[in-house]
Amino acid sequence: MHKYQAGLLSALLASIIAIDLSFAESANLILFVSPLVGADSNAGTEEKPFASLERARNVLREIKRNNRGKLPVGATVMLREGTYHMTQTFVLTQEDSGTHDAPIVYQAYGGEEVRLSGGSAVPFERFQPVSSTDELSQIDGEARDHVLRTNLKDLEFARSIESRWDRSLPGKPEGVAPEEFVFDDEAMQLARWPNNGWARISQVVTPGSVARGGSSIEQPASLRVDTERLSGWTNADVWLRGFWKWDYFDESLAIKSIYPADRLLTLDGSTLYGIKAGARFFAFNILRELDQEGEYFIDRERAVLFFWPPQRPSKWRGRLTLLPVPVLSLSGASYITFRGVVIEEGRADAVHVQGGQGNHIVDCTIRNFGKDGVVITGGQEHEVSNSSIYNIGLRAVAISGGDRKKLTPSRHRLADNHIHHYGRRGTTYPGVDMDGVGIHVVHNSIHDAPHTGIQFMGNDHVIELNEIHHVCSETSDAGAIYTGRDWTVRGNLIRHNFIHDVVGMDSKGDVSAVYLDDLASGTSTTGNVLARVRQGVKIGGGRDNTVQNNVFANCDTSFSVDARGVTWGPKFLAADGVLRKRLDRLPYQTPPWSTRYPQLSQILSDDPGMPKRNLVQGNLMYRCGQTRINPIARFYGTIQDNWETDSDPGFHDVDANNFSLKQDAALEAKIPGWESIPFREIGVHPATGE
């Protein structure tokens, strides 16, 4: 350490002194924090580290105040190994900012494991076999020899108790999740029936109140289900989660009453769209259904946790999520980086970034949260990169920014991340949710999730070189990449992505690799490889879309273009409808909109329901089924120079997912102007990611 630094840090206890502005520009102020051996009364050196993030932050604030609000050099807060118990949000504001040339970095020291945890430990020693007659009577016979119990009253559980799993109406913020149990870094399964898959509603006896487009009757909904299990559902707070009306929206509903003899359930509260016979659901939060490894149940009235461990390891790591607010919040702060840390185990979101500029989340692991992973709102040039984000309740990343009225880009970036197993609590949430202007999503791997991989709104985004697979596994009428119901969402580029193995629920065949829903317009889908999907690209009645130079391989339908705006969906064009409302919010008839998107400026006088000027050109359909082009869409668009074949067009190895072309590939001669797809570059970058 520089001798000036050593002198400065050792004097911090006595008084925070100013840093000499002549200090070498190449030097970097370093503070150390350790949750194991640190103390906030220490000097913050490697030998005598602080104990808390807050102490390091406050020291940096004092140094800045004594230097006219600036750090003449960058600063690094070295976080030593261990678990940092986050009982409140660690907040950084504008006064904590670095600069472009002198950023402030919070990072794990030397590859040590640093955990910022919103949970509380539940040690193995606290668990005991279930012994009381009353509790044993509520557990199935086979499970009785395996289920353990522990009292949670001294874990601050009693004052943070939460038992509601319902979701908010679309467009409204979600509440915090109930506490969850995490074992060996995986969120465990709350006891449910059936253990996997879905049951079905056999009969809707009374429909109950319907919030959207239905009745508001006082009589609760009542359902008949074909199972004898109801007699064992004796604990309070039994819930059902299902797709009650449509396969693109799920809700969790509380049970009000159970009538086992009639196999009848009555629900507490209304549904959004209603309920239909045959709707799929599962029941959860039921002690009697704790019948397999990895399941747990919390008796919230008595603060008792029941758990069937997946194994009896010598090293046990059990955690209960408690923190009801984000772990990190950067509000108005700029040029701050978090690098190499694990952020985990909260009931709300993991990280909030609001406003500011140039903040980075790098090489981090973000997991086991009840709501969202990273939420970026506004600001400029924020980045999430080289990170793993998984086991998330809702969205892995929600990222927005830029000025849509002025079409000013945010230049946010989401790069080289591994995103998977999101939508645990609310199924119909995307992995990446984009809005605003000018966001770059590149080199990510997104997979294994119930719904959409990337959902975008706004303008001039670039989605490229991502691998997306095994998404939309529990939904229908969905897309691996999705947008819809907005004429103004234009200038977006979907380029050089590999989207594969997206088949949706059952055999309905209505999930797509790229879905431009309900008159979505002005998107370019170019140079992608779409393999083993139900539908490759689906244009749902929109206009000014380009589908060019793509590979469709082993797809049921390669591409489809319909004319719903003039066939079955003229309702979308209503003067008080969502398309017109979203159009009227923006100055689409004046610059920069009228110059950037000239076709949009005349849309209301240009047969707005017609699917005009869509271009589907120069695509390969290899071993695919049908294409679906509505005659109206064909008349108003251009469909040309596409090659459909069952013969090998020159790929290296389709069975091994290698769609790069051989030098003598027939494809390049067959399709005029074919541009090579950089297939080997798709996915998390091998030099920096996983």
C-alpha positions in Angstrom: 0.0 0.0 0.0 1.2 3.5 -0.8 2.6 5.1 2.3 0.3 8.1 2.0 -2.7 5.7 1.9 -1.5 3.8 5.0 -1.1 7.1 6.9 -4.6 8.2 5.8 -6.4 5.1 6.7 -4.7 4.8 10.1 -5.9 8.3 10.9 -9.5 7.7 10.0 -10.6 7.0 13.6 -9.3 10.3 14.9 -10.6 12.4 12.0 -11.3 12.1 8.3 -8.7 14.3 6.6 -8.5 15.5 3.0 -6.6 13.7 0.4 -3.8 15.7 -1.1 -4.9 16.5 -4.7 -1.4 16.0 -5.9 -1.8 12.3 -5.0 -0.7 10.1 -7.9 -3.4 9.8 -10.5 -2.7 6.2 -11.1 -3.1 5.3 -7.5 -6.4 3.9 -6.1 -7.8 4.3 -2.6 -8.5 0.8 -1.1 -10.7 0.1 1.9 -11.2 -3.4 3.3 -14.4 -4.9 4.9 -14.8 -8.3 6.6 -17.9 -9.7 8.1 -15.8 -12.3 10.0 -13.0 -10.3 11.7 -13.9 -6.7 10.9 -15.0 -3.9 13.2 -16.4 -0.6 12.2 -14.1 1.0 14.8 -11.1 -0.2 12.7 -9.2 1.8 10.2 -10.4 -0.1 7.1 -7.0 -1.5 6.2 -6.3 -5.0 5.1 -5.0 -5.8 8.6 -7.9 -4.0 10.4 -10.9 -4.1 8.1 -14.3 -2.5 8.7 -17.2 -4.8 9.4 -19.9 -3.3 7.3 -20.5 -1.9 3.8 -22.1 1.2 5.4 -19.0 2.1 7.3 -16.9 1.9 4.1 -19.5 4.0 2.2 -19.6 6.6 5.0 -15.8 6.9 5.0 -15.8 7.6 1.3 -18.4 10.2 1.8 -16.3 12.0 4.4 -13.2 11.9 2.2 -15.2 13.4 -0.7 -16.7 16.1 1.5 -13.2 17.1 2.5 -12.1 17.3 -1.1 -14.9 19.5 -2.5 -17.2 16.5 -3.2 -14.7 14.6 -5.3 -12.4 11.7 -5.1 -9.2 12.7 -6.9 -8.6 8.9 -7.5 -10.7 5.9 -7.8 -11.7 3.9 -4.8 -12.0 0.1 -4.3 -13.9 -1.4 -1.4 -12.4 -4.9 -1.0 -15.0 -7.3 0.5 -13.4 -10.2 2.3 -15.1 -13.6 2.4 -18.1 -14.4 4.4 -21.8 -13.7 4.6 -22.9 -10.1 5.0 -26.3 -10.2 6.7 -28.4 -7.5 5.0 -31.1 -6.4 7.4 -31.8 -3.3 5.4 -31.1 -2.1 1.9 -27.5 -0.9 1.2 -28.2 2.5 -0.4 -25.9 4.5 -2.6 -26.9 7.9 -3.8 -25.5 10.7 -5.8 -23.0 11.6 -3.1 -21.6 8.2 -3.3 -20.8 8.5 -7.0 -17.5 8.0 -8.7 -16.6 9.4 -12.1 -15.8 7.9 -15.5 -12.1 8.1 -14.8 -12.3 7.4 -11.1 -15.0 4.9 -10.4 -15.9 3.4 -7.1 -15.8 -0.4 -7.0 -17.2 -2.8 -4.4 -15.6 -6.2 -5.2 -14.8 -9.6 -3.8 -11.2 -9.8 -2.7 -9.0 -12.3 -4.6 -11.7 -14.7 -5.7 -13.1 -15.1 -2.1 -16.7 -16.0 -1.8 -18.7 -12.9 -0.7 -22.4 -13.3 0.0 -24.8 -10.3 0.5 -27.7 -12.2 1.9 -31.2 -11.1 2.9 -31.8 -14.4 4.6 -31.2 -15.9 8.0 -29.4 -19.2 8.7 -31.4 -22.2 9.9 -28.7 -24.5 11.2 -29.0 -28.3 11.1 -28.7 -28.5 14.9 -32.1 -26.7 15.2 -34.0 -29.4 13.4 -35.6 -32.4 15.1 -37.7 -35.3 13.9 -41.4 -34.7 14.1 -42.7 -36.3 17.3 -46.0 -34.9 18.4 -49.1 -36.9 17.6 -50.9 -33.9 16.2 -48.2 -33.0 13.7 -47.6 -36.6 12.7 -51.3 -37.0 11.9 -50.9 -34.2 9.3 -48.0 -35.9 7.5 -48.3 -38.8 5.2 -47.0 -42.1 6.4 -43.9 -42.5 4.2 -42.8 -38.9 4.9 -42.9 -39.2 8.7 -39.5 -40.8 8.9 -37.9 -38.1 6.8 -39.6 -34.7 7.7 -37.8 -32.6 10.2 -39.1 -29.6 12.1 -37.7 -26.4 13.7 -39.0 -23.4 15.5 -38.5 -20.1 13.8 -39.5 -17.7 16.5 -36.0 -16.5 17.4 -35.2 -15.8 13.7 -37.3 -12.6 13.6 -39.8 -14.6 11.6 -42.8 -13.7 13.8 -42.6 -10.0 12.9 -41.9 -10.5 9.2 -44.5 -13.1 8.6 -46.3 -13.0 5.2 -48.6 -15.5 3.7 -50.1 -14.1 0.5 -49.1 -15.5 -2.8 -51.5 -13.6 -5.0 -50.2 -11.4 -7.8 -51.1 -7.8 -8.6 -53.2 -6.8 -11.6 -51.3 -6.4 -14.9 -49.4 -3.1 -14.8 -49.4 -2.8 -11.0 -46.4 -3.4 -8.8 -46.2 -6.8 -7.2 -46.0 -7.1 -3.4 -43.1 -8.8 -1.6 -43.1 -12.6 -1.6 -43.7 -14.7 1.5 -40.6 -16.1 3.2 -39.0 -19.1 1.4 -36.7 -21.8 2.5 -33.4 -22.1 0.7 -31.2 -25.2 1.0 -27.7 -25.5 -0.4 -28.3 -22.4 -2.5 -31.6 -23.6 -4.1 -35.0 -22.4 -3.3 -37.0 -25.4 -2.1 -40.4 -26.4 -3.3 -43.3 -25.3 -1.0 -45.4 -28.5 -0.4 -47.8 -29.0 -3.3 -50.2 -31.3 -5.1 -49.5 -32.7 -7.6 -45.8 -32.8 -7.1 -45.2 -32.2 -10.8 -47.3 -30.9 -13.6 -50.9 -29.9 -13.3 -54.3 -31.1 -12.1 -57.5 -30.0 -14.0 -60.7 -28.4 -12.9 -63.5 -30.9 -13.5 -66.4 -28.5 -13.1 -67.0 -24.8 -12.4 -70.0 -24.8 -10.1 -70.1 -21.0 -9.6 -67.9 -18.6 -11.6 -67.4 -16.0 -8.9 -66.4 -12.4 -9.5 -64.4 -11.6 -12.6 -62.3 -8.4 -12.6 -61.8 -7.9 -16.3 -64.8 -8.0 -18.6 -67.0 -10.0 -16.3 -69.4 -9.9 -13.4 -68.8 -8.6 -9.9 -71.1 -11.0 -8.0 -70.6 -11.5 -4.3 -70.9 -15.3 -4.4 -67.4 -16.8 -4.4 -66.2 -19.1 -7.2 -66.5 -22.8 -6.5 -64.8 -25.6 -8.3 -65.0 -29.3 -8.4 -61.7 -31.3 -8.5 -61.4 -35.0 -9.1 -59.2 -36.1 -6.1 -59.6 -37.6 -2.7 -56.7 -35.5 -1.4 -58.9 -32.7 -0.2 -59.6 -34.5 3.1 -56.0 -33.9 4.2 -55.9 -30.2 3.4 -56.7 -29.2 7.0 -54.2 -26.4 7.6 -55.1 -22.8 7.0 -54.0 -20.8 3.9 -54.3 -23.4 1.2 -53.7 -21.9 -2.2 -54.3 -22.8 -5.8 -52.1 -21.6 -8.7 -53.3 -22.0 -12.2 -54.1 -20.8 -15.7 -57.8 -20.3 -15.0 -58.9 -18.9 -18.3 -56.1 -18.3 -20.7 -52.7 -20.0 -21.0 -50.8 -16.6 -21.1 -51.9 -15.5 -17.6 -51.6 -17.3 -14.2 -53.0 -16.4 -10.8 -52.6 -17.7 -7.3 -55.9 -17.9 -5.5 -56.6 -18.5 -1.8 -59.1 -21.2 -0.8 -61.9 -20.1 1.4 -63.6 -23.4 2.1 -63.0 -27.1 1.4 -65.8 -29.7 1.1 -64.0 -33.1 0.7 -67.1 -35.2 0.4 -68.2 -33.2 -2.6 -64.7 -32.7 -3.9 -65.5 -29.0 -3.9 -63.4 -25.9 -3.2 -64.6 -22.3 -2.8 -62.2 -19.5 -3.5 -61.5 -16.2 -1.7 -61.5 -13.2 -4.0 -62.0 -12.6 -7.7 -60.1 -13.8 -10.8 -58.9 -11.5 -13.5 -60.4 -13.3 -16.5 -62.7 -16.0 -15.0 -62.4 -19.7 -14.7 -63.2 -22.5 -17.2 -63.6 -26.3 -16.8 -60.4 -28.1 -17.7 -58.2 -25.3 -16.5 -54.9 -26.5 -15.1 -53.8 -25.8 -11.6 -51.9 -27.1 -8.6 -52.5 -26.7 -4.9 -49.8 -25.6 -2.6 -48.9 -24.5 1.0 -50.3 -27.8 2.4 -48.6 -29.8 5.2 -50.2 -33.0 4.1 -48.6 -32.7 0.6 -45.1 -32.5 2.1 -44.4 -36.0 0.6 -41.1 -35.9 -1.2 -37.5 -34.7 -0.9 -36.9 -31.0 -1.2 -40.4 -29.9 -0.1 -41.1 -27.7 2.9 -44.0 -26.2 4.7 -44.2 -23.3 7.2 -46.8 -23.2 9.9 -47.0 -19.4 10.0 -49.3 -19.3 13.0 -46.9 -21.2 15.2 -43.7 -20.2 13.3 -42.6 -23.8 12.7 -40.7 -25.0 9.6 -41.2 -28.6 8.3 -38.6 -29.9 5.8 -37.7 -33.1 4.0 -34.0 -32.7 3.2 -33.0 -33.9 -0.2 -30.0 -35.5 1.5 -28.3 -35.6 4.9 -25.1 -33.8 4.1 -22.2 -33.3 6.5 -22.3 -29.6 5.4 -25.7 -28.1 5.8 -26.7 -24.7 4.5 -30.3 -23.8 5.3 -31.6 -20.2 4.9 -34.9 -18.5 5.3 -35.5 -15.4 3.2 -36.5 -12.5 5.3 -35.5 -9.1 3.8 -38.6 -7.4 2.4 -36.7 -4.7 0.5 -33.9 -4.8 -2.2 -30.4 -5.8 -1.1 -28.8 -3.0 -3.1 -30.1 0.3 -4.2 -28.2 2.8 -6.4 -30.4 5.9 -6.6 -29.0 8.8 -8.6 -25.6 7.3 -8.2 -23.0 7.1 -11.0 -19.9 5.1 -11.9 -20.2 2.5 -9.2 -19.4 -1.2 -9.9 -20.2 -4.3 -7.9 -17.9 -7.1 -9.0 -17.7 -10.8 -8.1 -20.2 -11.0 -5.3 -23.2 -13.3 -4.6 -26.4 -11.4 -3.9 -29.1 -13.8 -2.6 -32.1 -14.7 -0.5 -34.6 -11.8 -0.4 -38.4 -11.5 -0.5 -38.3 -8.5 -2.8 -35.9 -7.6 -5.6 -32.1 -8.1 -5.5 -30.8 -4.8 -7.0 -32.4 -1.5 -7.9 -30.6 1.1 -10.1 -32.5 4.4 -10.6 -31.1 7.3 -12.6 -27.4 8.0 -12.6 -24.9 6.9 -15.2 -22.3 4.1 -15.8 -23.2 1.7 -13.0 -22.0 -1.9 -13.5 -23.0 -5.2 -12.0 -20.2 -7.5 -13.2 -19.3 -11.2 -12.5 -22.0 -11.5 -9.9 -24.4 -14.3 -8.9 -27.9 -13.2 -8.2 -30.3 -15.9 -6.9 -33.2 -16.9 -4.8 -35.4 -13.8 -4.7 -39.1 -13.6 -4.4 -39.6 -10.8 -7.0 -37.1 -9.5 -9.6 -33.4 -9.9 -10.0 -32.0 -6.5 -11.3 -34.3 -3.6 -11.9 -32.8 -0.7 -13.9 -35.0 2.4 -14.3 -33.8 5.4 -16.2 -30.3 6.7 -16.3 -27.6 6.2 -18.9 -25.1 3.5 -19.8 -25.8 1.0 -17.0 -24.6 -2.5 -17.5 -25.2 -6.0 -16.2 -22.5 -8.4 -17.5 -20.9 -11.8 -17.0 -23.3 -12.6 -14.2 -25.6 -15.6 -13.3 -29.2 -14.7 -12.5 -31.5 -17.6 -11.5 -34.1 -18.9 -9.1 -36.0 -15.6 -9.4 -39.7 -15.2 -8.5 -40.6 -12.9 -11.3 -38.2 -11.3 -13.9 -34.5 -11.9 -13.9 -33.8 -8.4 -15.3 -36.1 -5.4 -15.9 -34.3 -2.7 -17.8 -35.6 0.6 -19.0 -34.2 4.0 -19.9 -33.9 6.7 -22.6 -36.4 9.4 -23.6 -39.0 8.0 -26.0 -40.4 11.4 -26.9 -37.0 12.6 -28.0 -35.8 9.1 -29.0 -32.7 9.6 -26.9 -31.0 6.2 -26.3 -30.2 5.0 -22.8 -27.2 2.9 -24.0 -27.9 0.4 -21.3 -26.3 -3.0 -21.8 -27.0 -6.6 -20.8 -24.2 -8.8 -21.9 -22.7 -12.3 -21.3 -25.1 -13.3 -18.6 -26.5 -16.7 -17.7 -30.2 -16.3 -17.0 -32.5 -19.2 -16.1 -35.2 -20.6 -13.8 -37.1 -17.3 -13.4 -40.9 -16.9 -13.1 -41.1 -19.2 -10.0 -43.7 -17.1 -8.3 -45.5 -15.5 -11.2 -45.2 -17.8 -14.2 -46.1 -15.3 -17.0 -43.1 -13.0 -16.5 -40.2 -12.6 -19.0 -36.6 -13.3 -18.2 -35.6 -9.9 -19.6 -38.1 -7.1 -19.7 -37.0 -4.1 -21.8 -38.5 -0.7 -22.4 -37.3 2.7 -23.5 -34.8 3.5 -26.2 -31.5 2.1 -27.2 -30.8 -1.0 -25.0 -28.3 -3.6 -26.1 -28.9 -7.2 -25.1 -26.0 -9.3 -26.4 -24.3 -12.7 -25.8 -26.7 -13.9 -23.1 -27.8 -17.5 -22.4 -31.5 -17.6 -21.4 -33.2 -21.0 -20.7 -35.4 -23.2 -18.6 -38.3 -21.0 -17.8 -42.1 -21.1 -18.0 -42.6 -18.0 -20.2 -41.0 -15.5 -22.5 -37.2 -15.1 -22.7 -37.0 -11.5 -23.8 -40.0 -9.1 -23.9 -39.3 -5.7 -25.4 -41.2 -2.4 -25.8 -39.8 0.9 -27.0 -37.4 1.8 -29.8 -34.1 1.1 -31.4 -33.1 -1.8 -29.2 -30.6 -4.4 -30.4 -31.1 -8.0 -29.4 -28.3 -10.1 -30.8 -26.0 -13.1 -30.4 -28.1 -14.6 -27.6 -28.9 -18.2 -27.1 -32.5 -18.9 -25.9 -33.9 -22.3 -25.4 -36.5 -24.3 -23.4 -38.6 -21.2 -22.5 -42.4 -20.8 -22.8 -42.6 -24.3 -21.3 -45.8 -23.7 -19.4 -47.5 -21.1 -21.5 -49.1 -20.7 -24.9 -49.7 -17.8 -27.3 -46.2 -16.6 -26.3 -42.7 -16.1 -27.8 -39.1 -16.6 -26.8 -38.7 -13.0 -27.9 -42.0 -11.1 -27.7 -43.6 -7.7 -28.3 -47.1 -6.6 -29.0 -50.0 -4.1 -29.2 -48.1 -1.0 -30.0 -47.5 0.6 -33.4 -44.8 2.9 -32.0 -42.5 0.1 -31.0 -40.2 0.5 -34.0 -36.6 0.4 -35.0 -35.8 -2.7 -33.1 -33.3 -5.3 -34.4 -33.4 -9.0 -33.6 -30.2 -10.3 -35.1 -27.9 -13.4 -35.0 -29.7 -15.2 -32.1 -30.0 -19.0 -31.7 -33.4 -19.9 -30.5 -34.2 -23.5 -30.2 -36.4 -26.2 -28.5 -39.3 -23.9 -27.8 -42.5 -26.0 -28.0 -44.9 -24.7 -25.3 -47.6 -26.5 -23.4 -48.9 -29.8 -24.7 -49.3 -29.8 -28.5 -51.1 -26.6 -29.1 -48.3 -25.3 -31.3 -48.9 -21.6 -30.6 -45.5 -20.5 -29.2 -43.0 -18.9 -31.4 -39.3 -18.1 -31.4 -40.1 -14.4 -32.3 -43.7 -13.2 -31.8 -44.8 -9.8 -33.0 -48.2 -9.8 -31.5 -51.3 -7.8 -32.2 -50.2 -5.4 -34.9 -46.6 -4.9 -33.6 -44.7 -3.2 -36.4 -41.3 -1.9 -37.5 -39.1 -4.8 -36.2 -36.3 -6.4 -38.2 -35.6 -10.1 -37.6 -32.4 -10.9 -39.4 -29.8 -13.6 -39.5 -31.2 -15.8 -36.7 -31.1 -19.6 -36.4 -34.5 -20.9 -35.2 -34.5 -24.6 -34.6 -37.1 -27.1 -33.2 -39.7 -24.5 -32.4 -43.4 -24.6 -33.0 -43.4 -21.4 -35.0 -40.3 -19.5 -36.1 -41.5 -15.9 -36.7 -45.1 -14.9 -36.2 -46.3 -11.5 -37.4 -49.6 -10.9 -35.9 -51.2 -8.4 -38.3 -48.5 -5.7 -38.0 -46.7 -3.8 -40.8 -43.2 -2.7 -41.8 -41.6 -5.8 -40.4 -38.6 -7.5 -42.0 -37.9 -11.2 -41.8 -34.7 -11.8 -43.7 -31.7 -14.1 -44.0 -32.9 -16.5 -41.2 -32.5 -20.2 -40.8 -35.6 -22.1 -39.9 -34.7 -25.8 -39.0 -37.1 -28.5 -38.0 -39.9 -26.0 -37.2 -43.6 -27.0 -37.4 -44.2 -23.6 -39.0 -41.3 -21.5 -40.3 -43.1 -18.2 -40.4 -46.6 -16.8 -40.4 -48.1 -13.5 -41.3 -51.8 -12.9 -40.6 -54.2 -10.0 -41.2 -55.9 -9.9 -37.8 -56.4 -6.1 -38.0 -59.0 -6.7 -40.8 -60.1 -10.2 -40.1 -60.9 -11.2 -36.5 -59.3 -8.3 -34.7 -60.7 -4.9 -35.8 -61.3 -4.3 -32.1 -57.6 -3.5 -31.8 -58.2 -0.3 -33.9 -60.9 1.2 -31.7 -60.5 4.9 -31.0 -60.3 4.2 -27.3 -58.2 1.0 -27.7 -54.7 0.4 -26.5 -53.1 0.9 -29.9 -54.5 4.4 -30.3 -53.8 5.3 -26.7 -50.1 4.3 -27.0 -49.9 6.2 -30.4 -51.3 9.4 -29.0 -48.9 9.4 -26.1 -46.0 10.1 -28.5 -45.2 13.0 -31.0 -45.2 10.5 -33.9 -46.1 13.2 -36.5 -43.2 15.6 -35.6 -39.4 15.2 -35.6 -37.6 13.2 -34.6 -40.4 10.7 -34.9 -41.6 11.7 -38.3 -38.1 11.6 -39.8 -37.0 8.4 -38.0 -40.2 6.5 -38.7 -41.9 8.3 -41.7 -44.4 5.5 -42.3 -45.8 5.8 -38.8 -46.6 9.5 -39.2 -49.3 8.7 -41.7 -50.6 5.4 -40.1 -54.2 6.5 -39.4 -54.8 7.5 -43.0 -53.0 4.5 -44.4 -55.5 1.6 -43.7 -54.1 1.0 -40.2 -55.5 -2.5 -39.9 -53.8 -3.7 -43.1 -50.5 -5.7 -42.8 -48.6 -3.5 -45.2 -45.0 -3.6 -46.3 -43.9 -6.7 -44.4 -40.8 -8.2 -46.1 -40.1 -12.0 -45.8 -37.1 -12.6 -48.0 -34.1 -14.8 -48.4 -34.8 -17.3 -45.6 -34.0 -21.0 -45.4 -36.7 -23.4 -44.3 -34.9 -26.7 -43.6 -37.1 -29.7 -42.8 -39.9 -27.4 -41.7 -43.7 -27.8 -42.0 -46.0 -25.2 -43.5 -45.8 -21.5 -43.8 -48.9 -19.5 -43.1 -49.4 -16.3 -45.1 -52.8 -14.7 -45.1 -53.7 -13.7 -48.7 -54.3 -10.1 -47.6 -50.8 -10.1 -46.0 -49.3 -11.6 -49.1 -51.0 -9.0 -51.3 -49.7 -6.0 -49.2 -46.3 -7.5 -48.4 -43.3 -9.0 -50.2 -42.7 -12.8 -49.8 -39.8 -13.8 -52.1 -36.5 -15.7 -52.6 -37.1 -18.1 -49.7 -35.8 -21.6 -50.0 -37.6 -24.6 -48.6 -35.7 -27.9 -48.6 -35.3 -31.3 -46.9 -31.8 -31.7 -48.3 -28.7 -30.7 -46.3 -28.0 -27.0 -47.2 -24.4 -27.3 -45.9 -24.5 -27.2 -42.1 -21.6 -28.6 -40.2 -23.6 -30.8 -37.8 -27.3 -30.1 -37.2 -27.7 -33.0 -34.7 -25.0 -31.3 -32.5 -26.6 -27.9 -32.8 -23.8 -26.6 -35.1 -25.5 -24.5 -37.8 -22.3 -22.9 -39.1 -21.9 -23.5 -42.8 -19.3 -25.4 -44.7 -17.3 -23.6 -47.3 -19.1 -25.3 -50.2 -22.6 -24.9 -48.7 -25.4 -25.1 -51.2 -27.3 -22.4 -49.3 -25.0 -19.5 -50.4 -25.6 -20.3 -54.0 -29.3 -21.0 -53.6 -30.4 -17.8 -51.9 -29.3 -14.5 -53.6 -27.3 -12.2 -51.4 -27.1 -14.6 -48.4 -25.1 -13.2 -45.6 -23.1 -15.5 -43.3 -24.5 -15.9 -39.8 -21.7 -15.8 -37.1 -23.1 -18.9 -35.4 -19.9 -19.7 -33.4 -20.1 -16.3 -31.7 -23.7 -16.8 -30.4 -24.2 -17.2 -26.6 -22.2 -16.2 -23.6 -18.8 -15.1 -24.8 -16.3 -17.9 -24.0 -13.5 -15.4 -23.1 -15.5 -13.7 -20.3 -18.6 -15.7 -19.4 -19.7 -19.2 -18.5 
